[in-house]
Amino acid sequence: MVPTHPAIVGAVADRDTLTALPDLEDIIQLCDYVEFRVDALLENEDLLVRRLADCSRPILITVRDPVEGGLFNLTPQDRQQRMLDFLPHTTLLDIEIRNLEAFGQVVSKAKSQGVSIVASYHDFLTTPPRESLDEANKRGLAGGADIIKLAVTTENALDLHTLLQLQEDTRSQAPLTVMGMGFLGMSSRVVAAQAGALLTYTYLKEANAPGQWSAHLMRHLFDELGIERPSLTS
């Protein structure tokens, strides 16, 4: 299912948050999706499986590539197997744009089961030139993405302008979500959501990525700004 309007994603990427999930249900209900960062949670796999089964919101599964910030140096084969293992729980599946072609079997199987693909790209140092972001967007579309996610480091107004201009220029293509990290990361996520970015990542208990707001504060901002809560469509 792909959201029809900007959606809030609550991220689970550490043991404390995973353990505390039953006590965070009020916060989880503020989210439209819950992301489980499988690569970061494998040391607690039995608990992870139970939490996936009990989750009350649609689930986004991410098994991040170490090249783009993934933990524990999982091999491509390990990551693909984890994705396949957790498909029965999954509504959205994150696969890096760089891996879409190599993970084509996973993409095909996910789509056959009604799972939508979030094709992601991360730059933890800079905002790349617009030409590079356009190329990443095109590769994601060619690889079967249902949503493109571009997360880059925003340190100044020019970086933010690059992201927002890209968001505006690609409205007629596949759904896009842009977001910043770094100095203007938190600001970028609010403005990007207003501009139509479909996924806004937040934390449930503790931040696990630069630029994240808490789910509670982001839902308040969405309400104050009049950002409509999405219905979810296949």
N, C-alpha and C positions, 0 to 999 in steps of 0.2 A: 504494500500500500504506500502510495506517495501522498504527502500532505497537500492539501489544496491552498493552504495559507501558511505563513511562517509558523514553525513548530518549535517547541522547547524540548531539548534533549537533556535528560539528567544522566550524568556519567557516573559509572561505578568502575573505579580503576585502582582500588586499594583494599586491603583486607578489612580495615576498620569499617569502611562504608558497606562492604559486602556483608559483614557480620551484623551491622546495625540495621539492615534494610527493613526488617519487620517493624522497627520502631520509627521508621521514616515514611510510613505510608501516607501521612497527610502531605508531605512534601512531594512524594512520588505522584500523587494525584494532581499536582500542579503542572506536571510534565505531560507531554504528548507521546514521548518515547523514553525508554530507559536504555542507555548504551552500556553494554558489558564489555570491558576491555579484556578479552580473554587472555591475551599475552601477559597481562599484568596480574592475572588472578590464578594462574595455573598451579601455584603452590597450595591453593585452597580449592582444588577442583571438585571435591565431593560437595563442599558447601556451595560452590558455584552452580553445580547441577541442580541442587535443591532450590536455590534462589531463582534460577531461570524458570523452573516449573511453577513457582509460586508467584511470579511477577504479574502485577495487575495491569500493566500498561504494555503496549506493543514494544517489542525488543529490537534494538539495533545491535548486531554482533560485529565486533572489531577484533581482528587478530593482527596487530600492527607489525609491519615490516621494520626490522631493526634499523634500516637505512633511514626511515622516517619516524624514528622515535620509539619503536617497539622494544619490549624488554625481553631478556633471557635469550637473545640471539637465536630465536627459532628459525629453522631452515624453511625454505619454501614448501617442502613436502610436509613438514610439521604443521605449518600454517594452513595449508589447504585441507589437511585431514581434520584439523580443529573446526574449520568452517563447515565442512560436510557433517561432522559429528553434531554440530549445534543447529543445523538448518531447521529441524523440526520446531525449534523455539523462536525462529527468526522471522521478523517482518522486513527489516532492512539489513543488508549485509554490506559492510565497508570493505572495499578492495582498492588498493592504491592504483592509480592510473598506470604507473610503471609496470604493474603486475597483471593487468587485465588480459593481455594476450596469453601470457604463460598460464594463467589461472582460468583459461577458457572453459574447461570442463566444469569448474565450480560455478562459473557464471551461468552456464547452460542449465545445470541441475537446479540452481537457485531459482532461476526464472521459471523452470518447469513446475516448481512447487509454489509459485506465486510470491516469491521473495524478490524485492526490488534491490537494485545495486546502487550503492553510493560509491562513486569513483572519486578517490581523494588524492590530494596533492598537498604536501607540506614543505614550507621553507622556513627554517627556524633562525635564519640569519638576516634575510632581506625581503623586500617586495620585489620580485623579479620584474623585468621590463614587460610591458603589456604584450609584446609579441610572444614571450615565453608563456604567459598565462593563456593567451589565445591558443597556443599550440597544445598546452595541457588540456584545455577544454575540448578541442577537436579530437584529441586522442581518446579522451574519456567517452565522448559520443560514439566514436568509431568502435570502441570496445564494448558497447552495450550498456552504458550507464543509464540509469533512470534519474539520478541526481548527480550533479557534479559538485564536489566540495573542494574549495581552494582556501587553504589556511596559510597565511604568510605573515611575516613580521612587519608591523606598521609602526614606524618611528616618527613620522612627520605627516603633515597634511597632504603632501604630494602622494605618499604611499596610500593614504586613505582615499584620495581622489581616484587613483588607479583602480582600486578595488570597486568603488562605487560606480565608476564609469563602465567597468566590465559588467557589473550586475545589470546596469541599465541596458547596455548594448546587446545582451544575450537573452532578453525576455522572450523572444520568439523561438529559442532553442530549448533544449532539455532544461528542466528546473535546475537552477544554480544556487549554491550557497557560498558566499564569500565571508571570510572572517579574518580578523587581525589578531596577532600576538604582539608582545612588546609594549612600548610606551602608550600607543593609542589602541591597544587591543580591546580594552573594555568598551571604549567609546565606539569602536568600529562595529561591535556586535549589535549594539542598539540601533545604530543608523542603518546598518546592513539589513536588519530585520524590517525596519520601516521601508527600505527600498525593495523588499521582496525576497531577501535571502530565506530559503525554506527551512534551514536547520540552524538553531542557535543552541550551542552546547553550554551547559551549566553544571554546577556541582551540587550534590545532595548533602554532603557532610563537610568535605574538605576539597579545595581546588586541586586539580591534578594537571592543569595546563595553564600557561600564561594567558591572561585575558578573560578568564571565565568569571561570570557572575554566579551567585547562588541561584538555585531554581526559584526560591521564594522571592528574591528581589527582581529577577527577570520577569516572573509572572506579574508582579506588581507593575513593572514598567510597561509590559505589553498591555495591561488593562488601562493604565493611565494614557498610553499613546493610542488606544483604540485599535490595537492589532487583533484582528478576529482570530479566535481559536479554530484550528482547522478541523474539518471533517477529513477522514482518511479514506482514500479511494484506491482501488487496485489498478 
